[in-house]
Amino acid sequence: FKSKASIAAIQAEDQAARLRSEADATQRRYDSAYREARSASEESRRAVEAIERLLKERANAEAKLASLHAEVASAEQQLGPAQVAQRQAEVDSLTQQVAQAEALRNGKSAEAAAAR
């Protein structure tokens, strides 16, 4: 009877050790997944903030562009060809800035989508 009890005790200890090992491994996997999720969440938050800044810049540039278009239309009636060309260059520059901001925003949107 003592030997059967000894064997049962040894088996129980062995099973308990395996269960502790499995629990430790599960905890490590959970901790790793939690860190990865937290990191992805942080990256996504930064990307969203960058997108919001870019959208504000775009809105400001578009407002300035609209203002310049109106100014150009009015100035064309009052200004000479050199001044009209200067204003057109400013409009072209702002159009390019808006396009760059849009491309950057699209890139950040893609990064945010990938981080999710």
Order of alpha helices (4+ residues) and beta strands (2+ residues): alpha-alpha
